[in-house]
Amino acid sequence: MSFFKKALVTSIGLLASLSATAMDQKVFRKAFKAIPTESASEQLIALQDLRYRWIMESFPSQATYEGYPGQNTRWVDNSKRGIEVRQEQTRRLLGATRNLDISELPERQQLDYQLLYQDLLREVKGYQFPDHLQPVTHMSGIQRSVPAVLNSMPRRTVADYEDILTRLEKLSSLVEQTQESMREGLRKEITPPQITLRDLPRQIRALIPATPEQSPLLKAFAEMPRGIPIAKQQSLRQRALSIYNKQLLPAWRQMAEFVERDYIPGAQKDIALSSREDGLRWYAYKVEQNTTTELSPEEIHRIGLAEVKRIHAEMQAVMQKTGFQGDFKAFTEFLRTDPRFYHTSREALLRDYRDIAKRIDSELPALFGTLPRLPYGVKPIPSYSEQSQTTAYYQPGSNEAGRAGIFFANTYNLPSRPKWEMEALTVHEAMPGHHLQIALAQEQTDIHPLRRFTFYTAFVEGWGLYSESLGYDLGLYKDPYSEFGALTYDMWRAVRLVVDTGMHQLGWSREQAIEYFMENSAKPLHDVTVEIDRYLIWPGQALAYKLGQLKIKELRARAEKSLDSNFDIRSFHDALLGAGALPLNVLEARINSWIESQGSASARATSPPSPQTSAG
């Protein structure tokens, strides 16, 4: 998957923080007052600059991921006052954007305005729903984001380590603020479903092992750069251990006890978001926010049922290629249980992922005119989160921060990691999926930095799923089991449309959703259970994958039909990705314009020359 719940940015790090803090009020007011008022073009640029700065200074973790300077000693302010200030600042930005005279903007800035206004409006609309009272789930929260942020910080100089130490010193305050939000959520009966929280205490306690040096919070001090003198290294380590023992150990231990004693017993037993106060409207907002469409949950449910039926027929055809004797249920059970489809060591699993990635890379120029410069790597998901984490995720890199992109693969419970899913998964998470799209967006020099890191789930995950269909062009899926695996992944995202809307809108039980998933997929029960629990705590997020893929496929089919023999797949992909991530409605308008321009160019190229007249 991709939090950005994904570590995306880790996307989940940003999403979990979006209702949590604020830029310094005095600094904000001064910057806001300095916005020019005479030129609409200059005013828009200033608003974009302020919005970008606001995000980086309000969410220091995001600044760390992006390589934005000056924020590596800070955490978000999760206090009630921080929430109120952030909301007030965002409303002021929205008001200024709304009052801008767009008729005075040149055409090249119309898209910038549309995106800024839509994003601010959607964020302000969300303030009516108390998402900030659920700051921790089994999939996101400080127990997962804090180690990821610390491990993404620069570690080259003594000054870098001083930043890490300062952040560690401030961490216990963040833990307490997070617990206070959780307590208020308990009082107001706003929590994640109780069934999803069973692994949360273990995740927290994994940060405070019996041997402090093994804590993920202190990983930066395990191996330090040779350029730092040994005596200085020892001094830095001792300071880190002192902070850990005096502040962090009791803070995290107290949080684990609070979760076990109060939070889980008091959490909501109903699973559906629609069971909460104003839950139907809340879910409708989540659907619109994640899909960037106006589709209703009922419409999405029907789309899902149709897609499940279509893909099921394709899976039956591929099953016949294998020569398997038996029905669909027997075949999926065979795929789940036969030892030939599973690795016997974590190292072998990672080695095969890296081999697939290497084979893909050499085929990419045939499909893309522009490729990113930023490299990527393949690593295992950290042990403190692997048990309740999904199959894989991508963490963006940053040229500014000197960090490559990472495809994190889950090596926990090897009997739930089939070989036949590996090619489709690698295409989705690495190249040409998330790494290619996100790194290209980061490297765009002709768009504002605000747009380079923007994460529209329907676009980013829709692209990832669309990329899986490119596996055939990349020389993958030659084995019928791998081809079935690719269809299994497509089915997985189609099933999401059915079960997400089923549970949150139509009254399905968790068990009913698991059963439907198992009946229509070869995914192992462990993966299916993790997936269903993910949909429970991120309502609407999983809808974005399939709806985004369907829109991209629709646009490609339209371009192929309109341009006929003049259609060029490399140019199409470059046009699709060349403006960074976009809402689906904006993407459609962009590609329609591109199709028109390509058609016009083709007409000009094939027109006969105009008759020439002699000059006398």
C-alpha positions in Angstrom: 0.0 0.0 0.0 1.1 3.6 0.1 -0.1 6.1 4.2 0.8 7.8 2.5 -0.6 5.9 5.1 2.0 4.8 3.9 5.1 6.0 5.3 4.1 8.0 2.7 5.0 10.4 3.6 5.4 8.2 5.3 2.2 9.5 3.8 0.4 8.4 7.0 2.8 10.5 9.1 1.4 13.6 7.3 -2.2 12.5 7.4 -2.1 11.6 11.1 -0.7 15.1 11.8 -3.0 17.2 9.6 -5.2 18.2 12.5 -2.5 18.5 15.1 -0.5 21.7 15.2 0.1 25.2 13.9 2.7 27.5 12.6 3.8 30.1 15.2 0.9 32.6 15.3 3.0 35.7 15.3 5.1 34.5 12.3 2.0 33.5 10.5 0.3 36.8 11.0 3.3 38.7 9.8 3.7 36.6 6.7 -0.1 36.8 6.0 0.0 40.6 6.3 2.9 40.7 3.8 0.9 39.0 1.0 0.7 41.5 -1.9 -2.8 42.7 -2.9 -2.3 44.5 -6.2 -1.3 41.7 -8.5 -3.4 38.5 -8.5 -0.5 36.5 -9.9 1.9 37.7 -7.2 -0.8 37.2 -4.6 -1.3 33.5 -5.6 2.4 32.8 -5.5 2.6 34.4 -2.0 -0.3 32.2 -0.9 1.3 29.1 -2.2 4.6 30.1 -0.5 2.9 30.6 2.8 0.9 27.4 2.5 4.0 25.4 1.8 5.9 27.1 4.6 2.9 26.6 6.9 2.9 22.9 6.3 6.6 22.5 6.8 6.6 24.5 10.1 3.4 23.1 11.4 4.4 19.5 10.7 8.1 19.2 11.4 8.1 15.5 10.6 7.0 16.3 7.1 9.8 18.9 6.9 12.3 16.2 7.8 11.1 13.9 5.1 11.2 16.7 2.5 14.7 18.0 3.6 13.2 21.4 4.5 15.7 23.1 6.8 15.3 24.2 10.4 12.7 21.9 11.7 14.6 18.8 12.8 14.5 19.6 16.5 10.7 19.8 16.8 7.6 17.7 16.9 4.0 18.6 16.1 2.0 20.4 18.8 -0.8 18.1 19.6 -2.4 20.3 22.2 -6.0 21.5 22.0 -4.7 25.1 21.5 -2.5 23.9 18.6 -5.5 22.4 16.8 -7.5 25.6 17.3 -4.7 27.8 16.0 -4.1 25.6 13.0 -7.8 25.7 12.0 -8.0 29.4 12.4 -4.9 29.9 10.2 -6.2 27.5 7.5 -9.5 29.4 7.4 -7.7 32.6 6.8 -5.7 31.1 4.0 -9.0 29.8 2.5 -10.6 33.2 2.8 -7.6 34.9 1.1 -7.7 32.4 -1.7 -11.4 32.7 -2.2 -11.1 36.5 -2.5 -8.4 36.4 -5.2 -9.6 37.7 -8.6 -9.0 34.6 -10.7 -10.0 36.5 -13.9 -6.7 38.3 -13.6 -4.6 35.1 -13.4 -2.7 34.0 -16.5 -3.6 30.6 -17.9 -0.5 28.9 -16.5 -1.6 29.8 -12.9 -5.2 28.6 -13.2 -4.3 25.1 -12.2 -2.3 26.3 -9.2 -5.3 28.3 -8.0 -7.7 25.4 -8.5 -5.6 23.0 -6.5 -4.9 25.4 -3.7 -8.5 26.4 -3.3 -9.8 22.8 -3.5 -7.3 21.6 -1.0 -8.0 24.3 1.5 -11.8 24.0 1.1 -11.7 20.2 1.6 -9.5 20.6 4.7 -11.8 23.2 6.3 -14.9 21.0 5.5 -13.2 18.3 7.5 -13.1 20.3 10.7 -16.7 19.4 11.5 -15.5 15.8 12.1 -13.3 15.0 15.2 -10.6 12.9 13.5 -8.1 14.5 15.9 -9.6 12.5 18.8 -8.3 9.3 17.2 -4.6 10.1 16.9 -3.5 6.4 17.3 -4.6 3.3 15.6 -2.8 0.0 15.0 -1.8 1.3 11.5 -0.7 4.8 12.4 0.2 7.1 15.3 3.2 8.1 17.2 4.2 4.5 18.0 4.9 4.1 14.3 5.7 7.6 13.0 8.2 8.6 15.7 10.8 5.8 15.0 10.3 6.4 11.2 11.0 10.1 11.6 14.0 9.6 13.8 15.5 7.1 11.4 14.9 9.5 8.5 16.9 12.4 10.1 20.4 13.2 8.8 23.2 11.4 10.6 26.4 12.8 9.2 27.7 15.3 11.7 27.7 16.1 15.4 25.1 18.8 14.7 22.8 16.2 13.2 23.1 14.1 16.3 22.4 17.1 18.5 19.2 17.6 16.6 18.2 14.0 17.2 18.9 14.4 21.0 16.9 17.6 21.1 14.0 15.8 19.5 14.3 12.9 21.9 14.2 15.4 24.8 10.9 16.8 23.5 9.3 13.4 22.8 7.7 12.7 26.2 5.6 15.9 25.7 4.3 14.6 22.4 3.4 11.3 24.1 1.4 13.0 26.8 -0.4 15.3 24.3 -1.4 12.2 22.3 -2.8 10.5 25.3 -4.8 13.5 26.2 -6.5 13.5 22.8 -7.1 9.7 23.3 -8.7 10.4 26.7 -11.0 13.0 25.2 -11.9 10.6 22.5 -12.9 8.0 25.1 -15.1 10.5 26.9 -16.8 11.4 23.7 -17.0 7.8 22.5 -14.8 8.5 19.4 -12.2 5.8 19.1 -11.1 3.2 16.5 -13.1 -0.1 16.7 -12.0 -2.1 19.7 -11.3 -5.2 17.6 -8.5 -3.4 15.7 -6.6 -2.3 18.8 -5.5 -5.8 20.0 -1.9 -5.3 18.8 -1.4 -1.7 19.9 0.1 -2.5 23.3 2.7 -4.7 21.7 3.6 -2.0 19.2 4.2 0.5 22.0 6.2 -1.9 24.2 8.4 -2.8 21.2 9.8 0.7 21.5 11.1 0.0 25.0 12.8 -3.4 25.0 14.6 -4.8 28.0 17.9 -3.7 26.4 17.7 0.1 25.7 20.3 -0.1 22.9 17.9 -2.2 20.9 15.1 0.4 21.0 14.1 1.7 17.6 14.1 5.1 19.2 17.9 4.9 19.5 18.8 3.2 16.2 20.7 6.3 15.1 23.2 5.7 17.8 24.0 2.1 17.0 26.3 2.9 14.1 27.7 6.4 13.9 29.8 8.0 11.1 33.5 7.4 11.3 34.0 11.2 10.9 32.8 11.7 14.5 35.6 11.0 17.0 35.1 7.9 19.2 35.0 9.9 22.4 32.3 12.1 21.0 30.3 9.1 19.8 30.4 7.7 23.4 29.3 11.0 24.8 26.3 11.3 22.4 25.3 7.7 23.1 25.4 8.3 26.9 23.2 11.4 26.5 20.7 9.4 24.4 20.6 6.6 27.0 20.1 9.1 29.8 17.1 10.7 27.9 15.7 7.3 27.2 15.9 6.0 30.8 14.8 9.1 32.5 12.1 10.4 30.1 11.1 8.0 27.3 11.0 4.7 29.1 8.4 5.9 31.7 6.4 7.9 29.1 6.0 5.0 26.7 5.4 2.5 29.5 2.7 4.7 30.9 1.1 5.0 27.5 1.1 1.2 27.1 -0.5 0.8 30.5 -3.1 3.4 29.6 -4.0 1.6 26.4 -4.3 -1.7 28.1 -6.1 -0.5 31.2 -8.4 2.2 29.8 -8.3 2.7 26.1 -9.0 -0.8 24.7 -11.7 -1.7 27.3 -13.4 1.6 26.7 -13.1 1.6 22.9 -16.1 1.4 20.6 -17.3 -2.1 19.8 -19.3 -1.0 16.7 -17.1 -1.2 13.6 -18.9 1.2 11.2 -18.0 4.9 10.9 -21.7 5.3 10.2 -22.5 4.1 13.7 -20.8 7.3 15.1 -22.7 10.5 15.7 -23.2 12.1 12.2 -21.4 9.0 10.9 -23.1 8.9 7.5 -22.0 12.4 6.6 -18.5 11.7 8.1 -18.1 8.7 5.9 -19.4 10.6 2.8 -16.7 13.2 3.5 -14.0 10.5 3.8 -15.1 9.0 0.5 -15.0 12.4 -1.3 -11.7 13.3 0.4 -10.0 10.1 -0.7 -11.5 9.5 -4.1 -11.7 13.2 -5.3 -15.0 12.2 -7.0 -18.7 12.8 -6.3 -19.5 9.1 -6.4 -21.8 8.0 -3.5 -20.9 5.0 -1.4 -23.8 3.1 -3.0 -22.5 3.8 -6.5 -19.0 2.7 -5.5 -20.4 -0.5 -4.1 -22.1 -1.3 -7.4 -18.9 -0.5 -9.3 -17.1 -2.9 -7.0 -19.6 -5.7 -7.6 -19.2 -5.3 -11.4 -15.4 -5.3 -11.2 -15.4 -8.4 -9.0 -17.5 -10.2 -11.6 -15.3 -9.1 -14.5 -12.0 -10.0 -12.8 -13.4 -13.3 -11.6 -14.0 -14.4 -15.2 -10.4 -13.5 -16.1 -9.1 -15.4 -13.2 -11.0 -18.5 -14.2 -9.4 -18.3 -17.7 -5.9 -18.0 -16.2 -6.6 -20.9 -13.8 -7.3 -23.1 -16.9 -3.8 -22.4 -18.2 -2.3 -24.0 -15.1 -4.0 -27.3 -15.8 -5.4 -27.4 -12.3 -8.1 -29.9 -11.8 -10.7 -28.4 -9.4 -12.9 -25.4 -8.8 -12.0 -21.8 -8.0 -12.1 -22.4 -4.2 -9.9 -25.4 -4.4 -7.4 -23.5 -6.6 -7.1 -20.6 -4.2 -6.7 -23.0 -1.4 -3.9 -24.7 -3.4 -2.2 -21.3 -3.9 -2.5 -20.5 -0.2 -1.1 -23.8 1.1 1.3 -25.4 -1.4 4.9 -25.0 -0.1 6.3 -24.4 -3.6 4.8 -20.9 -3.5 6.5 -19.8 -0.4 10.0 -18.9 0.7 11.7 -20.5 3.7 13.8 -17.5 4.8 13.3 -13.8 5.0 16.6 -13.2 3.2 15.4 -15.3 0.2 12.2 -13.3 0.0 14.0 -9.9 0.0 16.5 -11.2 -2.6 13.7 -12.2 -5.0 12.1 -8.8 -4.6 15.4 -7.1 -5.5 15.8 -9.4 -8.5 12.4 -8.5 -9.8 13.1 -4.8 -9.3 16.3 -5.1 -11.2 14.6 -6.8 -14.2 11.9 -4.1 -14.3 14.3 -1.2 -14.4 15.9 -2.2 -17.8 12.4 -2.2 -19.5 11.2 1.2 -18.4 12.5 3.4 -21.2 10.1 1.7 -23.6 7.1 3.1 -21.6 8.4 6.4 -20.2 10.1 9.3 -21.9 11.1 10.8 -18.5 12.5 8.7 -15.6 13.4 10.0 -12.1 17.0 10.5 -11.0 16.4 9.5 -7.4 17.3 5.9 -6.6 15.4 3.4 -4.5 16.0 0.4 -2.4 14.2 -2.7 -1.0 14.2 -3.2 2.8 12.2 -5.3 5.3 9.4 -3.7 7.3 10.8 -3.0 10.8 10.1 -5.7 13.3 8.3 -3.5 15.8 5.4 -3.0 13.3 5.6 -6.0 10.9 2.9 -8.1 12.6 0.0 -5.8 12.0 1.4 -4.1 8.9 0.2 -4.8 5.4 2.1 -6.7 2.7 4.3 -3.7 1.7 4.5 0.0 1.5 6.7 2.7 -0.1 8.5 5.5 1.7 9.4 8.5 -0.5 13.0 9.6 -0.6 14.4 13.1 -0.9 17.3 14.5 -2.9 17.4 17.5 -0.5 17.6 15.2 2.5 20.0 12.8 0.8 17.7 9.8 1.2 16.6 7.2 -1.4 13.1 6.0 -1.8 12.4 2.7 0.0 10.1 -0.2 -1.0 9.4 -1.9 2.4 8.4 -5.5 2.1 6.8 -7.5 4.9 8.9 -10.6 5.8 6.8 -11.6 8.9 4.9 -14.9 8.7 6.4 -16.3 5.5 3.5 -18.7 4.8 1.4 -15.6 4.1 3.9 -14.1 1.5 3.3 -16.1 -1.7 5.8 -15.9 -4.6 3.0 -15.4 -7.1 2.1 -11.9 -5.7 5.7 -10.6 -5.8 5.9 -9.2 -9.3 2.6 -7.2 -9.1 3.6 -5.9 -5.7 7.0 -4.8 -6.8 5.5 -3.0 -9.8 3.1 -1.2 -7.6 5.4 -0.1 -4.8 8.6 0.6 -6.7 8.9 1.0 -10.4 6.9 2.1 -12.4 4.5 2.6 -9.5 5.0 4.7 -6.4 8.7 5.4 -6.7 8.6 6.6 -10.3 5.5 8.8 -9.8 6.4 10.3 -6.5 10.1 10.9 -7.4 9.2 12.4 -10.7 6.8 14.8 -8.9 9.5 15.8 -6.5 11.9 16.5 -9.4 9.5 18.8 -11.3 11.2 22.2 -11.5 8.4 24.0 -13.3 5.7 23.5 -10.6 5.5 25.1 -7.1 7.1 23.0 -4.2 3.6 22.9 -2.7 2.5 20.7 -5.6 5.6 18.5 -5.7 4.8 16.6 -2.5 1.0 16.8 -2.5 -0.5 13.4 -2.1 -3.9 12.8 -3.7 -4.7 9.2 -2.8 -6.8 8.5 -5.8 -4.1 9.6 -8.1 -1.1 8.1 -6.3 -2.7 4.8 -5.5 -4.6 4.7 -8.8 -1.3 5.1 -10.6 0.2 2.3 -8.5 -2.6 -0.1 -9.4 -2.6 1.0 -13.1 1.2 0.3 -13.1 0.4 -3.3 -12.2 -1.3 -3.7 -15.6 2.0 -2.6 -17.2 3.7 -5.7 -16.0 2.9 -7.5 -19.2 4.8 -4.8 -21.1 7.7 -5.1 -18.7 8.2 -8.8 -19.4 6.4 -10.0 -16.2 3.5 -12.4 -15.5 4.9 -15.0 -18.0 4.2 -17.7 -15.4 0.4 -18.3 -15.1 0.6 -18.3 -11.3 2.2 -14.8 -11.4 -0.5 -13.7 -13.9 -3.1 -15.0 -11.5 -1.3 -13.1 -8.8 -1.6 -9.9 -10.8 -5.4 -10.6 -11.2 -5.6 -11.4 -7.5 -4.2 -7.9 -6.7 -6.7 -6.3 -9.1 -9.4 -8.3 -7.4 -8.1 -7.3 -4.0 -8.7 -3.6 -4.9 -12.1 -4.4 -6.5 -13.2 -6.2 -3.3 -12.3 -3.1 -1.3 -15.0 -1.1 -3.1 -17.5 -3.7 -1.9 -16.4 -4.4 1.7 -15.4 -0.8 2.7 -18.8 0.6 1.6 -20.4 -2.6 2.9 -19.1 -2.2 6.5 -19.3 1.6 6.8 -22.5 2.3 4.8 -24.5 -0.8 4.3 -24.3 -2.6 7.7 -21.9 -5.5 6.9 -20.2 -7.2 9.8 -16.4 -7.6 10.0 -16.9 -11.4 9.6 -19.1 -10.9 6.5 -16.4 -8.7 4.9 -13.6 -11.3 5.6 -15.7 -14.1 4.2 -16.5 -12.1 1.0 -12.8 -11.3 0.6 -11.7 -14.9 1.1 -14.3 -16.2 -1.4 -13.1 -13.9 -4.2 -9.3 -13.9 -3.7 -6.4 -16.1 -3.1 -5.0 -13.8 -0.5 -4.1 -15.7 2.8 -6.4 -15.3 5.8 -3.7 -13.3 7.7 -3.5 -10.7 4.9 -7.2 -10.5 4.5 -7.7 -9.9 8.3 -5.1 -7.2 8.3 -6.7 -5.6 5.3 -10.2 -5.6 6.7 -9.0 -4.1 10.0 -7.2 -1.4 7.9 -10.5 -0.4 6.2 -12.1 -0.1 9.6 -9.7 2.5 10.9 -9.1 4.3 7.5 -12.7 4.5 6.2 -12.8 5.4 2.5 -9.0 5.4 1.9 -8.9 2.0 0.2 -11.6 3.1 -2.3 -9.1 5.4 -4.0 -7.0 2.6 -5.6 -9.5 1.0 -7.9 -11.4 4.3 -8.7 -8.1 6.0 -9.6 -7.0 3.0 -11.8 -10.4 3.0 -13.6 -10.1 6.7 -14.3 -6.5 6.3 -15.7 -7.5 3.4 -17.8 -10.6 5.3 -19.1 -8.3 8.3 -20.1 -5.8 6.0 -21.8 -8.6 4.3 -23.8 -10.0 7.7 -24.8 -6.5 8.8 -25.9 -5.9 5.6 -27.9 -9.3 5.9 -29.7 -8.9 9.6 -30.4 -5.3 9.5 -31.6 -5.4 6.0 -33.2 -2.0 5.3 -34.8 -0.6 8.6 -33.5 -1.0 7.5 -29.9 2.4 7.2 -28.1 2.4 5.4 -24.7 5.6 7.2 -23.6 4.1 10.6 -24.3 0.8 9.7 -22.6 2.6 8.6 -19.4 4.7 11.7 -19.4 1.6 13.9 -19.8 -0.2 11.9 -17.0 2.7 12.3 -14.5 4.2 15.7 -15.7 2.1 17.9 -13.4 2.6 16.0 -10.2 -0.3 14.3 -8.3 -3.8 15.7 -9.2 -7.4 15.2 -8.2 -9.2 13.0 -10.6 -11.4 15.7 -12.0 -8.4 17.9 -12.7 -6.5 15.0 -14.2 -9.3 14.3 -16.6 -9.4 17.9 -17.8 -5.6 17.9 -18.3 -5.5 14.7 -20.3 -8.5 15.8 -22.4 -6.5 19.0 -23.3 -3.4 16.9 -24.1 -5.4 14.6 -26.4 -6.7 17.7 -28.2 -3.2 19.1 -28.5 -1.8 15.9 -29.8 -4.6 15.6 -32.4 -4.0 19.1 -33.6 -0.2 18.5 -33.8 -0.9 15.3 -35.9 -3.2 17.2 -38.2 -0.6 19.8 -38.8 2.1 17.2 -39.4 0.0 15.4 -42.0 -1.6 18.3 -43.8 -0.4 18.9 -47.4 1.7 22.0 -47.9 -0.1 25.2 -48.9 0.0 26.2 -52.6 2.9 28.5 -53.4 2.5 31.5 -55.6 5.3 33.1 -57.6 6.4 36.6 -56.8 5.8 38.1 -60.2 
